Amino acid sequence: MRTVDAFEAKTHLAALLDAVSAGEQITITRHGRPVARLVPPGDRPPANLAHTIEALKQFSQGQTLGGLTVQELRDAGRR
């Protein structure tokens, strides 16, 4: 796996994308610390949008905002 710093990644993004499309994995660092990885896309099928929406609806059942409205929460965050 190749490692490049953020400046080089910004400067040579097109070349890095070519390398990734050929199967290479690249780690991008900032000040020597890894911050991101460029990897080829997996062979996962695209997410089923209808299933995802239904799962979110089920998850939200019974969830509350602590008795506050969205507007009240928004205004409280602006103080």
N, C-alpha and C positions, 0 to 999 in steps of 0.2 A: 504494500500500500504506500503510495507516494504522499508526501507531506509538503504543503506550500503555505507560505504566510499570506495574510489577508491582502497585502499590497499586490503580491504576485497574482493572487487569484483574481483581483479586480482587473489587473492589467492584461491578463492572459485568459480571461474567462472562456472565450470561444475555443481556444486550444484545449482547455481543461474539459469542456463539454464534449469535444471530440474524443478525448481519451476515455471519458466515462462511458460514452456511447459504445466504445470498443470493449467495454467490460472492466475497465480499471476503476479502483476505488481511491478517492483522494481525500485526505484530511486537511482541513484549512485551520491554520493556527493564528493566534493573535498573541504577540509577545511570548511565543514559545508554547502557549497552552492551546490544546485543541478546542475549537469552538463549533466546528461543523464538519460534516462528511458529505462528499458528493458520491453517490452510488447510482448504478444503473437501476431503472425501475424494475420492481419485482414482477413476477408472473401472476400477481393477484388479480382476480377479476374485479371490475369496477363495483363499487358499493351499490347496493340496491337502494335507491332513494326512498321509495315507498316504505321499505322495511325500516330504514333509519328514522324516518319521520314518525312512524308508529312507535318505535322504541323510545323516542324522545317524549312522545305524548304519554306513554305509560310511566316513564320516569318522573314526569312532572306531576302526576297524580298525587295529591296530598302534600305537595311542597307549598310552603307559604313564604311570604316576605316579612314575617314577624309582625303581622298586623298593620304594616305600612303599605302605602301605595307606591307605585314606581316613581311617581312625581315627588313624593316625600323623601324617598331614598335618594333621588337625584339631587334635590335641594339640600339635603343634609351633607352630601358629598361636596357641595360647593362652598360650604361654610369654612 
